Amino acid sequence: MLHLISVGLSKVKADAIFLPVCEDKMIYSKKEFISLIQEAKELKEFKGCKSDEVILYNLPEVRPKRVVFLGLGKFAEINPETFRSLIGSSIQRCIQKGFSNILFVAPDENILNHPIGLILEAMLEGGCLGNHIFDRYKKEKKHKPLQKISVLTAPDLVTKYRFLPARIKTICEGTLLARNWVSTPPNEKRPEQFSCEIADLARKKKLKVRVIQESELKKLKMNAMLAVAAGSESSARLVIMEHAPIGAKKTIVLVGKGVTFDSGGINLKPSGSLEDMKMDMAGAAAVAATLITIAKLGIKDKVIGVIPIVENMPSGNATRPGDIVTSYAGKTVEIGNTDAEGRLILIDAISYAIKKYKPETVIDLATLTGACVMALGEKIAGVFSPDDELANILISAGEKTFERCWRLPLPEDYKELIKSDWADIKNLASSRMGGAITAALFLSEFAEVSKWAHIDIAGPAFTQKGTAYCPKGGTGFGVRLLCEILK
């Protein structure tokens, strides 16, 4: 589906050619591109400003019937995300128009203030991520994804980056897999179903998989996790995925929160806060999709995915506010609020992973707190880590993939807020302020490893309006980020 090519415009087979144009600088040296851009800029409505677009038809010496000129804006403001977004939004429009084969022209090497490899990567990512439709539950399939997306560049760059289309396709397919899981309705992904689907796909990629059933979870005394699942007719599952290449020198554990539907439990969420709670397993989706992806990529480190999966429902059996449970680590936890459930399933999973696998690094992803969304909005994840190096690696990776992360503090004195009068710790802080921080501090009490990071993805895991390269629904946030780190 993704291709890097080098061919003259008179020989291109495509429904349309897309030519990005800078407002204040020429980013091509080939005469045929310069001539086309000059012709487009003769039109009053097109100057190359951001969001400008014009189409010229049946141009001489251009085989496709349409050449679409896309405004990039000012040269100084152009970056890889500019191209990722431009290509992604163009792909979504092409889907609506029924196109199947399109070509984008890449800028010349060494003209932009960014390496051409990053630009090509972003263009291919925008193409693949934008070419996604979630219509599984639609009787009428009105539109189809494009069959072929090509990026035209110089012959030497086609050779140099020949590996890029396949690698980008693999990583983006992982992102799309996570998107589909998140967008799937909760009645179709109860813990039993979701864990089976993960396991089936993982085994096909030769990953070692183990699904721990509720009976064994009870023997392991994962009582914090079981407390969350107690109100549901669906039983809890803990999925363990292992990517263990021969000769691996490091062990990295990824933990993903998997609440397939979060009603809030006895502390029932109000209307308006319930409808999208199918997305509360986005951390689990990202971790599972990452393990499946890195198995294809052949990552050399040992990577373990630990995914606790539950449904949080109210019933006569549900855990109550005021209950005290003994976690897998042996610490007692007072339940202050049954809607602070994600941190409960995570502490048992984190403690289990550290004890069993003794990893150098643990990273957990979770749609954990509305407080993080209030702090950072819907497009930026919060990163919490006591380790400066790990935090900086995550933030740098997020800058490259544009899965943006912002580091928030873990102040020692805030731990006073999660002290319990009756147990070792409580799952809800005594103050409503700083909720994302106190939730992370709660997790930190169980993350007994030198390098640990918690990523709160409550904001960017799901989009209500859609973006340039992601339709409405699950975003798959975290897959590209984790793959970049593990690479």
C-alpha positions as CSV (number, residue, x, y, z in Angstrom):
1,M,0.0,0.0,0.0
2,L,2.8,2.5,0.8
3,H,5.5,3.1,-1.7
4,L,8.5,5.4,-2.3
5,I,9.0,6.0,-6.0
6,S,11.0,8.1,-8.5
7,V,9.3,8.6,-11.8
8,G,8.4,11.4,-14.2
9,L,5.0,12.9,-14.0
10,S,4.2,11.9,-17.5
11,K,4.5,8.2,-16.5
12,V,2.7,8.3,-13.1
13,K,-0.4,6.2,-12.8
14,A,-2.6,7.8,-10.2
15,D,-6.0,9.3,-9.6
16,A,-4.3,12.5,-8.5
17,I,-0.9,14.1,-7.8
18,F,-0.6,16.1,-4.6
19,L,2.0,18.8,-4.6
20,P,2.7,20.6,-1.2
21,V,3.7,24.2,-1.7
22,C,5.4,26.6,0.6
23,E,4.1,30.2,0.9
24,D,7.4,32.0,0.9
25,K,10.1,29.6,-0.4
26,M,10.4,27.1,-3.2
27,I,11.1,23.6,-1.8
28,Y,11.7,21.9,-5.2
29,S,14.5,22.3,-7.7
30,K,13.0,20.2,-10.6
31,K,11.8,22.5,-13.4
32,E,8.6,20.5,-13.9
33,F,7.5,21.1,-10.3
34,I,8.6,24.8,-10.3
35,S,6.6,25.4,-13.5
36,L,3.5,23.7,-12.1
37,I,3.7,25.7,-8.8
38,Q,4.1,29.0,-10.7
39,E,1.0,28.2,-12.7
40,A,-1.0,27.5,-9.6
41,K,0.2,30.7,-7.8
42,E,-1.0,32.7,-10.8
43,L,-4.5,32.1,-9.4
44,K,-5.6,34.6,-6.9
45,E,-7.0,32.0,-4.5
46,F,-3.8,30.1,-4.1
47,K,-0.6,31.5,-2.4
48,G,0.6,28.4,-0.6
49,C,-0.7,29.7,2.7
50,K,-1.8,27.1,5.3
51,S,-5.1,25.5,4.2
52,D,-4.9,26.8,0.7
53,E,-5.8,24.3,-2.0
54,V,-6.3,24.5,-5.7
55,I,-6.7,21.8,-8.4
56,L,-5.6,22.0,-12.0
57,Y,-6.9,19.6,-14.5
58,N,-5.5,17.9,-17.6
59,L,-2.1,19.6,-17.5
60,P,0.3,18.9,-20.4
61,E,3.0,16.3,-19.7
62,V,1.2,15.2,-16.6
63,R,-0.5,11.8,-16.9
64,P,-3.0,12.0,-14.0
65,K,-6.0,14.2,-14.7
66,R,-5.6,16.2,-11.5
67,V,-2.8,18.0,-9.8
68,V,-3.8,19.2,-6.3
69,F,-1.7,22.0,-4.8
70,L,-1.6,22.0,-1.0
71,G,-0.6,25.1,1.0
72,L,2.1,24.4,3.7
73,G,2.3,27.9,5.1
74,K,5.5,29.8,6.0
75,F,8.8,28.0,5.6
76,A,10.0,28.7,9.1
77,E,6.9,26.9,10.5
78,I,7.2,23.7,8.5
79,N,8.0,20.5,10.4
80,P,7.4,16.8,10.0
81,E,4.0,17.1,11.6
82,T,3.0,19.6,9.0
83,F,3.4,17.0,6.3
84,R,1.9,14.2,8.4
85,S,-1.3,16.3,8.9
86,L,-1.4,17.5,5.4
87,I,-1.2,14.1,3.9
88,G,-3.5,12.5,6.4
89,S,-6.3,15.1,5.8
90,S,-5.8,14.8,2.1
91,I,-6.2,11.0,2.3
92,Q,-9.5,11.3,4.2
93,R,-10.8,13.6,1.5
94,C,-9.7,11.2,-1.2
95,I,-11.6,8.4,0.5
96,Q,-14.7,10.5,0.4
97,K,-14.2,11.0,-3.3
98,G,-13.7,7.4,-4.1
99,F,-10.0,7.6,-5.2
100,S,-7.9,4.4,-4.9
101,N,-4.4,5.5,-6.0
102,I,-2.7,8.8,-5.2
103,L,0.8,10.3,-5.3
104,F,2.4,12.9,-3.0
105,V,5.5,14.8,-4.1
106,A,8.2,15.1,-1.3
107,P,10.3,18.2,-1.0
108,D,13.9,18.2,-2.1
109,E,16.6,17.0,0.4
110,N,18.5,19.6,2.4
111,I,16.0,22.4,1.7
112,L,13.9,22.1,4.9
113,N,15.2,22.6,8.4
114,H,14.5,18.9,9.1
115,P,16.2,15.7,7.8
116,I,14.5,14.4,4.7
117,G,14.2,10.9,6.4
118,L,11.9,12.4,9.0
119,I,9.8,14.2,6.3
120,L,9.4,11.0,4.3
121,E,8.5,9.0,7.4
122,A,5.9,11.6,8.4
123,M,4.4,11.6,4.9
124,L,4.1,7.8,4.9
125,E,2.6,7.8,8.4
126,G,0.1,10.5,7.5
127,G,-0.9,8.4,4.5
128,C,-1.3,5.2,6.4
129,L,-3.0,6.6,9.5
130,G,-5.4,8.8,7.5
131,N,-6.4,5.8,5.4
132,H,-8.6,4.2,8.1
133,I,-12.3,3.6,8.3
134,F,-14.1,2.0,11.3
135,D,-17.3,0.9,9.8
136,R,-17.6,-2.6,11.2
137,Y,-21.1,-2.0,12.5
138,K,-22.4,-0.2,9.4
139,K,-24.6,-2.3,7.1
140,E,-23.8,0.0,4.1
141,K,-20.0,0.4,3.5
142,K,-20.1,3.8,1.7
143,H,-16.4,4.3,1.4
144,K,-13.2,2.2,1.0
145,P,-9.6,2.9,2.0
146,L,-7.2,3.7,-0.8
147,Q,-5.3,0.8,-2.3
148,K,-2.1,2.6,-3.1
149,I,-0.4,5.7,-1.6
150,S,3.0,6.7,-3.1
151,V,5.5,9.4,-2.2
152,L,7.7,10.6,-5.1
153,T,11.3,11.5,-4.2
154,A,14.8,11.4,-5.7
155,P,16.2,8.0,-6.9
156,D,19.0,7.9,-4.4
157,L,16.5,8.5,-1.5
158,V,14.3,5.7,-2.8
159,T,17.3,3.4,-2.5
160,K,18.4,4.9,0.9
161,Y,15.0,4.6,2.5
162,R,13.7,1.5,0.8
163,F,13.0,-0.1,4.2
164,L,10.8,2.8,5.3
165,P,7.4,2.0,3.7
166,A,7.3,-1.6,5.1
167,R,8.4,-0.4,8.6
168,I,5.9,2.5,8.7
169,K,3.1,0.2,7.5
170,T,3.8,-2.3,10.3
171,I,3.9,0.4,13.0
172,C,0.8,2.1,11.7
173,E,-1.1,-1.1,11.4
174,G,-0.4,-1.6,15.1
175,T,-1.8,1.9,15.7
176,L,-4.9,1.0,13.7
177,L,-5.4,-2.2,15.6
178,A,-5.4,-0.3,18.9
179,R,-7.8,2.2,17.4
180,N,-10.2,-0.6,16.4
181,W,-10.1,-2.2,19.8
182,V,-10.8,1.2,21.5
183,S,-13.7,2.0,19.1
184,T,-15.3,-1.5,19.5
185,P,-18.5,-1.3,21.7
186,P,-18.2,-2.7,25.2
187,N,-20.7,-5.5,24.6
188,E,-18.3,-6.9,22.0
189,K,-15.2,-6.7,24.1
190,R,-16.0,-8.0,27.6
191,P,-12.9,-9.2,29.4
192,E,-13.3,-12.8,28.2
193,Q,-13.7,-11.7,24.6
194,F,-11.0,-9.0,24.6
195,S,-8.4,-11.3,26.3
196,C,-9.1,-14.1,23.8
197,E,-8.7,-11.7,20.8
198,I,-5.4,-10.4,22.1
199,A,-4.1,-13.9,22.7
200,D,-5.2,-15.2,19.3
201,L,-3.5,-12.4,17.5
202,A,-0.4,-12.6,19.6
203,R,0.1,-16.3,19.0
204,K,-0.1,-15.8,15.3
205,K,2.9,-13.5,15.6
206,K,4.8,-16.2,17.6
207,L,4.5,-14.4,20.9
208,K,4.3,-16.4,24.1
209,V,1.0,-15.7,25.7
210,R,-0.6,-16.6,28.9
211,V,-4.2,-15.7,30.0
212,I,-4.6,-15.9,33.8
213,Q,-8.2,-16.7,34.7
214,E,-10.1,-15.4,37.7
215,S,-9.7,-18.6,39.7
216,E,-5.9,-18.3,39.5
217,L,-6.0,-14.5,40.1
218,K,-7.7,-15.4,43.4
219,K,-4.9,-17.9,44.3
220,L,-2.3,-15.2,43.4
221,K,-4.2,-12.8,45.8
222,M,-4.6,-10.1,43.2
223,N,-7.4,-8.7,45.4
224,A,-7.1,-5.1,44.2
225,M,-7.8,-6.2,40.6
226,L,-10.5,-8.6,41.7
227,A,-12.2,-5.9,43.7
228,V,-12.8,-3.8,40.6
229,A,-14.2,-6.8,38.7
230,A,-16.5,-7.9,41.6
231,G,-19.6,-6.1,40.4
232,S,-19.6,-7.5,36.9
233,E,-20.9,-10.8,35.5
234,S,-17.7,-10.9,33.4
235,S,-14.7,-12.3,35.2
236,A,-11.3,-10.7,35.3
237,R,-8.4,-11.7,33.1
238,L,-4.6,-11.0,33.2
239,V,-3.0,-11.3,29.8
240,I,0.8,-11.8,29.7
241,M,2.6,-11.4,26.4
242,E,6.3,-12.1,26.0
243,H,8.6,-11.1,23.2
244,A,11.8,-12.8,24.2
245,P,14.4,-12.9,21.4
246,I,17.5,-15.0,22.0
247,G,20.4,-13.0,23.5
248,A,18.2,-10.2,24.8
249,K,20.2,-8.1,27.3
250,K,17.3,-6.0,28.7
251,T,13.9,-6.7,30.0
252,I,11.2,-4.0,29.6
253,V,7.7,-4.4,31.0
254,L,4.7,-2.5,29.5
255,V,1.5,-2.5,31.6
256,G,-1.8,-1.3,30.1
257,K,-5.0,-0.5,31.9
258,G,-7.8,-2.6,30.4
259,V,-11.2,-1.6,31.8
260,T,-13.5,-2.6,28.9
261,F,-16.3,-0.5,30.3
262,D,-16.2,1.8,33.3
263,S,-19.5,2.6,34.8
264,G,-17.8,3.9,37.9
265,G,-19.1,1.0,40.0
266,I,-21.1,2.0,43.1
267,N,-19.8,5.6,42.6
268,L,-21.8,5.6,39.3
269,K,-20.8,8.1,36.7
270,P,-23.4,10.6,35.6
271,S,-25.0,10.8,32.1
272,G,-22.6,12.4,29.7
273,S,-19.6,10.7,31.3
274,L,-20.7,7.1,30.6
275,E,-21.2,7.0,26.8
276,D,-17.6,6.8,25.8
277,M,-16.3,4.6,28.6
278,K,-15.7,1.9,26.1
279,M,-12.4,3.7,25.7
280,D,-11.1,2.9,29.2
281,M,-9.1,0.0,27.9
282,A,-7.0,2.2,25.6
283,G,-3.8,1.5,27.6
284,A,-4.3,-2.2,27.2
285,A,-5.0,-1.8,23.5
286,A,-1.8,0.2,23.1
287,V,0.3,-2.3,25.0
288,A,-1.1,-5.3,23.2
289,A,-0.8,-3.7,19.8
290,T,2.8,-2.7,20.6
291,L,3.8,-6.2,21.5
292,I,2.3,-7.6,18.3
293,T,4.0,-4.8,16.3
294,I,7.5,-5.3,17.8
295,A,7.3,-9.0,17.1
296,K,7.0,-8.1,13.4
297,L,9.8,-5.6,13.7
298,G,12.2,-7.9,15.4
299,I,13.1,-5.7,18.4
300,K,16.1,-7.2,20.2
301,D,15.2,-6.5,23.8
302,K,12.9,-8.7,25.9
303,V,9.6,-7.0,26.2
304,I,6.8,-8.2,28.4
305,G,3.2,-6.9,28.1
306,V,1.1,-7.2,31.3
307,I,-2.5,-6.4,30.7
308,P,-5.1,-6.5,33.5
309,I,-8.6,-6.7,32.0
310,V,-11.8,-6.1,33.9
311,E,-15.3,-4.5,33.6
312,N,-16.3,-2.1,36.3
313,M,-20.0,-2.4,37.1
314,P,-22.4,-1.8,40.0
315,S,-24.3,-4.8,41.5
316,G,-25.0,-6.5,44.8
317,N,-21.5,-8.0,44.6
318,A,-19.7,-4.8,43.7
319,T,-16.9,-3.4,45.9
320,R,-18.1,-0.6,48.2
321,P,-16.6,2.7,49.2
322,G,-15.0,2.0,52.6
323,D,-13.9,-1.5,51.7
324,I,-10.3,-2.5,52.4
325,V,-8.5,-5.0,50.2
326,T,-5.0,-6.5,50.4
327,S,-3.1,-6.0,47.2
328,Y,-0.8,-8.5,45.5
329,A,2.1,-6.6,47.0
330,G,0.7,-7.2,50.5
331,K,-0.2,-3.6,51.1
332,T,-3.8,-2.9,52.2
333,V,-5.8,-0.4,50.3
334,E,-8.9,1.5,51.4
335,I,-11.4,2.0,48.6
336,G,-12.4,5.7,48.8
337,N,-14.1,5.7,45.5
338,T,-15.0,2.8,43.2
339,D,-14.5,5.1,40.1
340,A,-10.8,5.3,40.9
341,E,-10.5,1.7,39.7
342,G,-7.8,1.9,37.1
343,R,-5.0,2.4,39.7
344,L,-6.3,-0.7,41.5
345,I,-5.9,-3.1,38.6
346,L,-2.6,-1.5,37.7
347,I,-0.9,-1.9,41.1
348,D,-1.5,-5.7,41.1
349,A,-0.3,-6.0,37.5
350,I,2.8,-3.8,38.2
351,S,3.7,-5.7,41.4
352,Y,3.3,-9.0,39.7
353,A,5.4,-8.0,36.7
354,I,8.3,-6.7,38.8
355,K,8.3,-9.8,41.1
356,K,8.1,-12.3,38.2
357,Y,10.3,-10.7,35.5
358,K,12.7,-8.4,37.4
359,P,12.7,-5.8,34.6
360,E,15.1,-2.9,34.3
361,T,12.3,-0.6,33.1
362,V,8.5,-0.5,33.7
363,I,6.2,1.8,31.7
364,D,2.4,1.8,32.3
365,L,-0.2,3.4,30.0
366,A,-3.6,4.2,31.3
367,T,-6.7,6.4,30.7
368,L,-6.4,7.2,34.4
369,T,-7.7,10.6,35.4
370,G,-9.9,13.4,34.2
371,A,-7.6,15.6,36.1
372,C,-4.9,15.0,33.6
373,V,-7.3,16.0,30.8
374,M,-8.1,19.2,32.7
375,A,-4.4,20.0,33.1
376,L,-3.1,19.1,29.6
377,G,-6.2,19.0,27.4
378,E,-7.2,16.2,25.0
379,K,-4.0,16.1,22.9
380,I,-1.2,15.7,25.4
381,A,-0.4,12.8,27.7
382,G,1.0,13.3,31.2
383,V,4.3,11.6,32.1
384,F,5.3,10.8,35.6
385,S,8.6,9.3,36.5
386,P,11.2,9.6,39.2
387,D,13.9,8.9,36.6
388,D,15.0,11.9,34.5
389,E,16.5,9.9,31.7
390,L,13.4,7.8,31.2
391,A,11.1,10.8,31.3
392,N,13.3,12.6,28.7
393,I,13.3,9.6,26.4
394,L,9.5,9.5,26.5
395,I,9.1,13.2,25.8
396,S,11.7,13.1,23.0
397,A,10.0,10.1,21.4
398,G,6.6,11.9,21.6
399,E,8.1,14.9,19.9
400,K,9.2,12.7,17.0
401,T,5.9,10.8,16.6
402,F,3.8,13.8,17.7
403,E,2.2,11.8,20.4
404,R,3.0,14.6,22.8
405,C,3.9,14.1,26.4
406,W,4.4,16.6,29.2
407,R,6.2,15.7,32.4
408,L,4.3,16.3,35.7
409,P,5.9,16.1,39.2
410,L,5.8,13.5,41.9
411,P,6.1,15.7,45.0
412,E,6.9,13.7,48.1
413,D,4.7,15.8,50.4
414,Y,1.6,15.1,48.2
415,K,1.8,11.5,49.5
416,E,0.1,12.7,52.7
417,L,-3.1,13.0,50.6
418,I,-3.3,9.3,50.0
419,K,-2.6,8.2,53.5
420,S,-5.5,6.2,55.1
421,D,-6.6,6.1,58.7
422,W,-7.6,2.5,58.3
423,A,-5.2,0.9,55.8
424,D,-1.7,1.3,54.4
425,I,-2.9,3.6,51.6
426,K,-6.2,4.7,50.0
427,N,-7.1,4.9,46.3
428,L,-8.6,8.4,46.5
429,A,-6.8,11.5,47.7
430,S,-8.2,13.6,50.5
431,S,-8.1,16.6,48.2
432,R,-9.7,17.0,44.7
433,M,-6.8,19.1,43.6
434,G,-3.8,17.5,41.7
435,G,-5.7,14.4,41.0
436,A,-3.4,13.2,38.2
437,I,-0.4,13.6,40.5
438,T,-1.9,11.8,43.5
439,A,-3.0,8.9,41.2
440,A,0.5,8.6,39.9
441,L,1.9,8.7,43.5
442,F,-0.5,5.9,44.4
443,L,1.0,3.8,41.6
444,S,4.6,4.8,42.6
445,E,4.1,3.1,46.0
446,F,4.0,-0.2,44.1
447,A,6.5,0.5,41.3
448,E,9.5,-0.9,43.1
449,V,12.0,-0.7,40.3
450,S,14.7,1.8,39.4
451,K,13.2,3.0,36.1
452,W,9.4,3.4,36.1
453,A,7.1,5.8,34.2
454,H,3.4,6.2,34.2
455,I,1.7,7.8,31.1
456,D,-1.8,9.1,31.7
457,I,-3.4,9.0,28.2
458,A,-6.9,9.9,29.4
459,G,-6.9,12.9,27.0
460,P,-5.4,11.7,23.7
461,A,-6.7,8.1,23.7
462,F,-10.0,9.1,22.1
463,T,-11.1,11.9,19.8
464,Q,-14.6,13.2,19.6
465,K,-14.2,15.2,16.4
466,G,-11.4,13.4,14.6
467,T,-8.1,14.9,13.5
468,A,-6.1,15.3,10.3
469,Y,-5.1,11.6,10.3
470,C,-7.5,10.0,12.7
471,P,-11.3,9.8,12.3
472,K,-13.6,10.1,15.4
473,G,-13.0,7.3,17.9
474,G,-9.9,5.6,19.3
475,T,-6.6,7.1,18.3
476,G,-4.2,4.3,19.0
477,F,-2.1,6.8,21.0
478,G,1.0,5.2,22.5
479,V,1.8,2.5,19.9
480,R,4.1,4.7,17.8
481,L,5.5,6.2,20.9
482,L,6.4,2.9,22.5
483,C,7.8,1.5,19.2
484,E,10.0,4.6,18.9
485,I,11.3,4.0,22.4
486,L,11.9,0.3,21.9
487,K,13.5,0.9,18.5
